Amino acid sequence: MPTLKFKGKQHIYAHHLTVLYRPLEPDETGSCNPTNTPATKDGNTTTT
């Protein structure tokens, strides 16, 4: 199987280890789909 070889490959490969983990939290104020909006039968939300 062919592989790519380039300078700094190991640094880029291990980059995910340096990124801080933070769980995603929903923000209802900036949501495009608020929880109180009814959904149509095709899954899209309606706006009034």
C-alpha distance matrix in Angstrom:
0.0 3.8 6.5 10.2 12.8 16.4 19.8 20.7 17.4 18.6 21.9 20.5 18.3 21.5 23.8 24.3 26.1 28.7 29.6 32.7 32.7 35.5 36.0 36.8 40.4 41.9 44.5 46.9 48.6 45.6 44.3 44.0 44.6 47.5 48.2 51.6 50.5 50.7 47.8 48.3 47.2 44.0 43.0 44.0 46.7 50.1 51.8 55.6
3.8 0.0 3.8 7.0 9.7 13.2 16.8 18.1 15.1 16.9 20.0 18.6 16.9 20.4 22.4 23.4 25.4 27.6 28.6 31.9 32.2 35.0 35.9 36.5 40.2 41.6 44.0 46.5 47.9 44.8 43.7 43.4 44.4 47.3 48.3 51.7 50.5 51.0 48.1 48.7 47.9 44.5 43.4 44.1 46.7 49.9 51.5 55.2
6.5 3.8 0.0 3.8 6.5 9.9 13.3 14.4 11.3 13.2 16.2 14.9 13.4 16.9 18.9 20.1 22.0 24.1 25.2 28.6 29.2 32.1 33.3 34.1 37.8 39.4 41.7 44.4 45.7 42.6 41.8 41.7 42.8 45.6 46.6 50.2 49.2 49.8 47.2 48.0 47.4 44.2 42.8 43.3 45.7 48.9 50.2 53.9
10.2 7.0 3.8 0.0 3.8 6.6 10.2 11.5 8.8 11.6 14.1 12.6 12.0 15.7 17.1 18.9 21.0 22.6 23.6 27.2 28.2 31.1 32.5 33.2 36.9 38.5 40.5 43.3 44.3 41.1 40.6 40.6 42.0 44.8 46.1 49.6 48.6 49.5 46.9 47.9 47.6 44.3 42.8 43.0 45.2 48.3 49.3 52.9
12.8 9.7 6.5 3.8 0.0 3.8 7.1 9.0 7.1 9.8 12.4 11.9 11.8 15.0 16.6 19.0 20.6 21.9 23.5 27.1 28.5 31.6 33.4 34.4 38.1 40.0 41.9 44.9 45.7 42.6 42.4 42.6 44.2 46.8 48.1 51.7 50.8 51.9 49.6 50.7 50.6 47.3 45.6 45.7 47.7 50.8 51.7 55.2
16.4 13.2 9.9 6.6 3.8 0.0 3.8 6.3 5.7 9.1 10.7 10.3 11.4 14.3 15.3 18.2 19.8 20.5 22.0 25.8 27.6 30.6 32.7 33.6 37.2 39.2 40.8 43.9 44.5 41.3 41.4 41.7 43.6 46.1 47.7 51.1 50.3 51.7 49.5 50.8 51.0 47.7 45.9 45.7 47.4 50.4 51.0 54.5
19.8 16.8 13.3 10.2 7.1 3.8 0.0 3.8 5.6 8.3 9.0 9.7 11.5 13.6 14.4 17.8 18.9 19.0 21.0 24.7 26.9 30.0 32.5 33.6 37.2 39.3 40.7 44.0 44.4 41.4 41.8 42.4 44.4 46.7 48.3 51.8 51.2 52.8 50.8 52.3 52.7 49.5 47.5 47.2 48.7 51.6 52.0 55.4
20.7 18.1 14.4 11.5 9.0 6.3 3.8 0.0 3.8 5.6 5.3 6.5 8.7 10.2 10.8 14.3 15.3 15.2 17.3 21.0 23.3 26.5 29.0 30.3 33.9 36.2 37.7 41.0 41.5 38.6 39.1 40.0 41.9 44.0 45.5 49.0 48.7 50.4 48.6 50.3 50.7 47.7 45.4 45.2 46.5 49.4 49.8 53.1
17.4 15.1 11.3 8.8 7.1 5.7 5.6 3.8 0.0 3.8 5.4 5.2 6.0 8.6 9.9 12.8 14.2 15.0 16.8 20.5 22.3 25.5 27.7 28.9 32.6 34.8 36.6 39.8 40.6 37.7 37.8 38.6 40.2 42.5 43.8 47.4 46.9 48.4 46.4 48.0 48.3 45.2 43.0 43.0 44.6 47.6 48.3 51.7
18.6 16.9 13.2 11.6 9.8 9.1 8.3 5.6 3.8 0.0 3.8 5.5 4.9 6.1 8.5 11.3 11.7 12.9 15.3 18.7 20.5 24.0 26.3 28.0 31.7 34.2 36.2 39.6 40.5 37.9 38.0 39.0 40.5 42.5 43.6 47.2 47.1 48.6 46.7 48.5 48.8 45.9 43.6 43.7 45.1 48.3 49.0 52.4
21.9 20.0 16.2 14.1 12.4 10.7 9.0 5.3 5.4 3.8 0.0 3.8 5.5 5.3 6.1 9.6 10.1 10.2 12.6 16.2 18.5 21.8 24.5 26.1 29.7 32.3 33.9 37.4 38.1 35.5 36.0 37.2 38.8 40.7 42.0 45.6 45.5 47.3 45.7 47.6 48.2 45.4 42.8 42.7 43.9 46.9 47.3 50.6
20.5 18.6 14.9 12.6 11.9 10.3 9.7 6.5 5.2 5.5 3.8 0.0 3.8 5.5 5.1 8.2 10.0 10.4 11.7 15.5 17.4 20.4 22.8 24.0 27.6 29.9 31.6 35.0 35.7 32.9 33.2 34.1 35.8 37.9 39.2 42.8 42.5 44.2 42.5 44.3 44.8 41.9 39.5 39.3 40.6 43.6 44.1 47.5
18.3 16.9 13.4 12.0 11.8 11.4 11.5 8.7 6.0 4.9 5.5 3.8 0.0 3.8 5.7 7.4 9.0 10.8 12.2 15.7 16.9 20.2 22.2 23.6 27.3 29.7 31.8 35.1 36.2 33.5 33.5 34.4 35.7 37.8 38.8 42.5 42.3 43.7 41.8 43.7 43.9 41.1 38.7 38.9 40.3 43.5 44.3 47.8
21.5 20.4 16.9 15.7 15.0 14.3 13.6 10.2 8.6 6.1 5.3 5.5 3.8 0.0 3.8 5.5 5.7 7.6 9.8 13.0 14.5 18.0 20.4 22.3 26.0 28.7 30.8 34.3 35.4 33.0 33.1 34.5 35.7 37.4 38.3 42.0 42.2 43.8 42.2 44.3 44.6 42.0 39.4 39.6 40.8 44.0 44.7 48.0
23.8 22.4 18.9 17.1 16.6 15.3 14.4 10.8 9.9 8.5 6.1 5.1 5.7 3.8 0.0 3.8 5.3 5.5 6.9 10.6 12.6 15.8 18.4 20.0 23.6 26.2 28.0 31.5 32.4 29.9 30.3 31.7 33.2 34.9 36.0 39.7 39.8 41.6 40.2 42.4 43.0 40.4 37.6 37.6 38.5 41.6 42.0 45.3
24.3 23.4 20.1 18.9 19.0 18.2 17.8 14.3 12.8 11.3 9.6 8.2 7.4 5.5 3.8 0.0 3.8 5.4 5.4 8.5 9.5 12.8 15.1 16.8 20.5 23.2 25.3 28.7 29.9 27.6 27.7 29.3 30.4 32.0 32.9 36.6 36.8 38.6 37.1 39.4 40.0 37.6 34.7 34.8 35.7 39.0 39.5 42.8
26.1 25.4 22.0 21.0 20.6 19.8 18.9 15.3 14.2 11.7 10.1 10.0 9.0 5.7 5.3 3.8 0.0 3.8 5.7 7.9 9.3 13.0 15.6 18.0 21.5 24.6 26.8 30.3 31.6 29.6 29.9 31.7 32.8 34.0 34.7 38.4 38.9 40.7 39.5 41.9 42.5 40.3 37.3 37.6 38.3 41.5 42.1 45.3
28.7 27.6 24.1 22.6 21.9 20.5 19.0 15.2 15.0 12.9 10.2 10.4 10.8 7.6 5.5 5.4 3.8 0.0 3.8 6.3 9.1 12.5 15.7 18.0 21.2 24.3 26.0 29.7 30.6 28.6 29.3 31.4 32.7 33.8 34.8 38.4 39.0 41.1 40.1 42.7 43.6 41.3 38.2 38.2 38.6 41.7 41.9 44.9
29.6 28.6 25.2 23.6 23.5 22.0 21.0 17.3 16.8 15.3 12.6 11.7 12.2 9.8 6.9 5.4 5.7 3.8 0.0 3.8 6.4 9.4 12.5 14.4 17.7 20.7 22.3 26.0 26.8 24.8 25.5 27.6 29.0 30.1 31.1 34.7 35.3 37.5 36.5 39.1 40.2 38.0 34.8 34.6 35.0 37.9 38.1 41.1
32.7 31.9 28.6 27.2 27.1 25.8 24.7 21.0 20.5 18.7 16.2 15.5 15.7 13.0 10.6 8.5 7.9 6.3 3.8 0.0 3.8 6.4 10.0 12.4 15.3 18.6 20.3 24.0 24.9 23.4 24.2 26.7 27.8 28.5 29.3 32.8 33.8 36.1 35.5 38.3 39.5 37.6 34.3 34.1 34.1 37.1 37.1 40.1
32.7 32.2 29.2 28.2 28.5 27.6 26.9 23.3 22.3 20.5 18.5 17.4 16.9 14.5 12.6 9.5 9.3 9.1 6.4 3.8 0.0 3.8 6.7 9.6 12.6 16.1 18.2 21.8 23.3 21.9 22.2 24.7 25.5 26.0 26.5 30.1 31.2 33.3 32.6 35.5 36.6 34.9 31.4 31.6 31.6 34.7 35.0 38.0
35.5 35.0 32.1 31.1 31.6 30.6 30.0 26.5 25.5 24.0 21.8 20.4 20.2 18.0 15.8 12.8 13.0 12.5 9.4 6.4 3.8 0.0 3.8 6.5 9.1 12.7 14.7 18.3 19.8 18.7 19.1 21.9 22.6 22.8 23.3 26.8 28.0 30.3 30.0 33.1 34.4 32.9 29.3 29.3 29.0 31.9 32.1 34.9
36.0 35.9 33.3 32.5 33.4 32.7 32.5 29.0 27.7 26.3 24.5 22.8 22.2 20.4 18.4 15.1 15.6 15.7 12.5 10.0 6.7 3.8 0.0 3.8 6.4 9.9 12.6 16.0 18.0 17.1 17.0 19.7 19.9 20.0 20.1 23.7 25.0 27.1 26.7 29.9 31.1 29.8 26.2 26.4 26.1 29.2 29.6 32.4
36.8 36.5 34.1 33.2 34.4 33.6 33.6 30.3 28.9 28.0 26.1 24.0 23.6 22.3 20.0 16.8 18.0 18.0 14.4 12.4 9.6 6.5 3.8 0.0 3.8 6.6 9.4 12.7 14.8 13.6 13.2 15.9 16.2 16.5 17.0 20.6 21.6 23.9 23.5 26.6 28.0 26.7 23.1 23.0 22.6 25.6 25.9 28.8
40.4 40.2 37.8 36.9 38.1 37.2 37.2 33.9 32.6 31.7 29.7 27.6 27.3 26.0 23.6 20.5 21.5 21.2 17.7 15.3 12.6 9.1 6.4 3.8 0.0 3.8 6.5 9.6 12.0 11.6 11.4 14.6 14.5 14.1 14.4 17.8 19.3 21.8 22.0 25.4 27.1 26.2 22.4 22.2 21.2 23.9 24.0 26.6
41.9 41.6 39.4 38.5 40.0 39.2 39.3 36.2 34.8 34.2 32.3 29.9 29.7 28.7 26.2 23.2 24.6 24.3 20.7 18.6 16.1 12.7 9.9 6.6 3.8 0.0 3.8 6.2 9.0 8.8 7.9 11.1 10.8 10.3 10.8 14.2 15.6 18.2 18.5 22.0 23.9 23.2 19.4 18.9 17.6 20.2 20.2 22.8
44.5 44.0 41.7 40.5 41.9 40.8 40.7 37.7 36.6 36.2 33.9 31.6 31.8 30.8 28.0 25.3 26.8 26.0 22.3 20.3 18.2 14.7 12.6 9.4 6.5 3.8 0.0 3.8 5.5 5.7 6.2 9.9 10.5 9.4 10.9 13.6 15.0 18.1 18.9 22.4 24.9 24.2 20.5 19.3 17.5 19.5 18.8 21.1
46.9 46.5 44.4 43.3 44.9 43.9 44.0 41.0 39.8 39.6 37.4 35.0 35.1 34.3 31.5 28.7 30.3 29.7 26.0 24.0 21.8 18.3 16.0 12.7 9.6 6.2 3.8 0.0 3.8 5.5 5.0 8.4 8.3 6.2 7.9 10.1 11.6 15.0 16.3 19.8 22.6 22.3 18.7 17.3 15.0 16.6 15.8 17.7
48.6 47.9 45.7 44.3 45.7 44.5 44.4 41.5 40.6 40.5 38.1 35.7 36.2 35.4 32.4 29.9 31.6 30.6 26.8 24.9 23.3 19.8 18.0 14.8 12.0 9.0 5.5 3.8 0.0 3.8 5.7 8.8 9.9 8.2 10.7 12.1 13.2 16.9 18.4 21.7 24.7 24.3 20.9 19.0 16.4 17.3 15.7 17.3
45.6 44.8 42.6 41.1 42.6 41.3 41.4 38.6 37.7 37.9 35.5 32.9 33.5 33.0 29.9 27.6 29.6 28.6 24.8 23.4 21.9 18.7 17.1 13.6 11.6 8.8 5.7 5.5 3.8 0.0 3.8 6.6 8.9 8.7 11.8 13.7 13.9 17.4 18.1 21.2 24.1 23.1 19.8 17.6 15.5 16.8 15.4 17.5
44.3 43.7 41.8 40.6 42.4 41.4 41.8 39.1 37.8 38.0 36.0 33.2 33.5 33.1 30.3 27.7 29.9 29.3 25.5 24.2 22.2 19.1 17.0 13.2 11.4 7.9 6.2 5.0 5.7 3.8 0.0 3.8 5.3 5.8 8.9 11.2 11.0 14.2 14.6 17.7 20.5 19.5 16.1 14.1 12.2 14.0 13.3 15.9
44.0 43.4 41.7 40.6 42.6 41.7 42.4 40.0 38.6 39.0 37.2 34.1 34.4 34.5 31.7 29.3 31.7 31.4 27.6 26.7 24.7 21.9 19.7 15.9 14.6 11.1 9.9 8.4 8.8 6.6 3.8 0.0 3.8 6.3 9.7 11.5 9.9 12.7 12.5 15.1 18.0 16.7 13.6 11.1 9.4 11.1 10.5 13.6
44.6 44.4 42.8 42.0 44.2 43.6 44.4 41.9 40.2 40.5 38.8 35.8 35.7 35.7 33.2 30.4 32.8 32.7 29.0 27.8 25.5 22.6 19.9 16.2 14.5 10.8 10.5 8.3 9.9 8.9 5.3 3.8 0.0 3.8 6.4 8.5 6.9 9.4 9.3 12.4 15.2 14.4 11.0 9.1 7.1 9.5 9.8 13.0
47.5 47.3 45.6 44.8 46.8 46.1 46.7 44.0 42.5 42.5 40.7 37.9 37.8 37.4 34.9 32.0 34.0 33.8 30.1 28.5 26.0 22.8 20.0 16.5 14.1 10.3 9.4 6.2 8.2 8.7 5.8 6.3 3.8 0.0 3.8 5.5 5.6 9.0 10.3 13.8 16.8 16.8 13.4 11.9 9.1 10.7 10.5 12.9
48.2 48.3 46.6 46.1 48.1 47.7 48.3 45.5 43.8 43.6 42.0 39.2 38.8 38.3 36.0 32.9 34.7 34.8 31.1 29.3 26.5 23.3 20.1 17.0 14.4 10.8 10.9 7.9 10.7 11.8 8.9 9.7 6.4 3.8 0.0 3.8 5.6 7.9 9.6 13.4 15.9 16.5 13.1 12.6 10.1 11.9 12.5 14.7
51.6 51.7 50.2 49.6 51.7 51.1 51.8 49.0 47.4 47.2 45.6 42.8 42.5 42.0 39.7 36.6 38.4 38.4 34.7 32.8 30.1 26.8 23.7 20.6 17.8 14.2 13.6 10.1 12.1 13.7 11.2 11.5 8.5 5.5 3.8 0.0 3.8 6.4 9.3 12.8 15.7 17.0 14.0 13.2 10.1 10.8 11.0 12.3
50.5 50.5 49.2 48.6 50.8 50.3 51.2 48.7 46.9 47.1 45.5 42.5 42.3 42.2 39.8 36.8 38.9 39.0 35.3 33.8 31.2 28.0 25.0 21.6 19.3 15.6 15.0 11.6 13.2 13.9 11.0 9.9 6.9 5.6 5.6 3.8 0.0 3.8 6.5 9.7 13.0 14.0 11.3 9.9 6.5 7.0 7.7 9.6
50.7 51.0 49.8 49.5 51.9 51.7 52.8 50.4 48.4 48.6 47.3 44.2 43.7 43.8 41.6 38.6 40.7 41.1 37.5 36.1 33.3 30.3 27.1 23.9 21.8 18.2 18.1 15.0 16.9 17.4 14.2 12.7 9.4 9.0 7.9 6.4 3.8 0.0 3.8 6.7 9.7 11.5 9.3 8.7 6.0 6.6 8.8 10.7
47.8 48.1 47.2 46.9 49.6 49.5 50.8 48.6 46.4 46.7 45.7 42.5 41.8 42.2 40.2 37.1 39.5 40.1 36.5 35.5 32.6 30.0 26.7 23.5 22.0 18.5 18.9 16.3 18.4 18.1 14.6 12.5 9.3 10.3 9.6 9.3 6.5 3.8 0.0 3.8 6.6 7.8 5.6 5.5 4.3 6.4 9.7 12.3
48.3 48.7 48.0 47.9 50.7 50.8 52.3 50.3 48.0 48.5 47.6 44.3 43.7 44.3 42.4 39.4 41.9 42.7 39.1 38.3 35.5 33.1 29.9 26.6 25.4 22.0 22.4 19.8 21.7 21.2 17.7 15.1 12.4 13.8 13.4 12.8 9.7 6.7 3.8 0.0 3.8 5.4 5.3 5.5 5.9 6.9 10.6 13.0
47.2 47.9 47.4 47.6 50.6 51.0 52.7 50.7 48.3 48.8 48.2 44.8 43.9 44.6 43.0 40.0 42.5 43.6 40.2 39.5 36.6 34.4 31.1 28.0 27.1 23.9 24.9 22.6 24.7 24.1 20.5 18.0 15.2 16.8 15.9 15.7 13.0 9.7 6.6 3.8 0.0 3.8 5.5 7.5 9.2 10.6 14.3 16.7
44.0 44.5 44.2 44.3 47.3 47.7 49.5 47.7 45.2 45.9 45.4 41.9 41.1 42.0 40.4 37.6 40.3 41.3 38.0 37.6 34.9 32.9 29.8 26.7 26.2 23.2 24.2 22.3 24.3 23.1 19.5 16.7 14.4 16.8 16.5 17.0 14.0 11.5 7.8 5.4 3.8 0.0 3.8 5.7 8.8 10.8 14.5 17.4
43.0 43.4 42.8 42.8 45.6 45.9 47.5 45.4 43.0 43.6 42.8 39.5 38.7 39.4 37.6 34.7 37.3 38.2 34.8 34.3 31.4 29.3 26.2 23.1 22.4 19.4 20.5 18.7 20.9 19.8 16.1 13.6 11.0 13.4 13.1 14.0 11.3 9.3 5.6 5.3 5.5 3.8 0.0 3.8 6.6 9.6 13.1 16.3
44.0 44.1 43.3 43.0 45.7 45.7 47.2 45.2 43.0 43.7 42.7 39.3 38.9 39.6 37.6 34.8 37.6 38.2 34.6 34.1 31.6 29.3 26.4 23.0 22.2 18.9 19.3 17.3 19.0 17.6 14.1 11.1 9.1 11.9 12.6 13.2 9.9 8.7 5.5 5.5 7.5 5.7 3.8 0.0 3.8 6.7 9.9 13.3
46.7 46.7 45.7 45.2 47.7 47.4 48.7 46.5 44.6 45.1 43.9 40.6 40.3 40.8 38.5 35.7 38.3 38.6 35.0 34.1 31.6 29.0 26.1 22.6 21.2 17.6 17.5 15.0 16.4 15.5 12.2 9.4 7.1 9.1 10.1 10.1 6.5 6.0 4.3 5.9 9.2 8.8 6.6 3.8 0.0 3.8 6.7 10.1
50.1 49.9 48.9 48.3 50.8 50.4 51.6 49.4 47.6 48.3 46.9 43.6 43.5 44.0 41.6 39.0 41.5 41.7 37.9 37.1 34.7 31.9 29.2 25.6 23.9 20.2 19.5 16.6 17.3 16.8 14.0 11.1 9.5 10.7 11.9 10.8 7.0 6.6 6.4 6.9 10.6 10.8 9.6 6.7 3.8 0.0 3.8 6.8
51.8 51.5 50.2 49.3 51.7 51.0 52.0 49.8 48.3 49.0 47.3 44.1 44.3 44.7 42.0 39.5 42.1 41.9 38.1 37.1 35.0 32.1 29.6 25.9 24.0 20.2 18.8 15.8 15.7 15.4 13.3 10.5 9.8 10.5 12.5 11.0 7.7 8.8 9.7 10.6 14.3 14.5 13.1 9.9 6.7 3.8 0.0 3.8
55.6 55.2 53.9 52.9 55.2 54.5 55.4 53.1 51.7 52.4 50.6 47.5 47.8 48.0 45.3 42.8 45.3 44.9 41.1 40.1 38.0 34.9 32.4 28.8 26.6 22.8 21.1 17.7 17.3 17.5 15.9 13.6 13.0 12.9 14.7 12.3 9.6 10.7 12.3 13.0 16.7 17.4 16.3 13.3 10.1 6.8 3.8 0.0
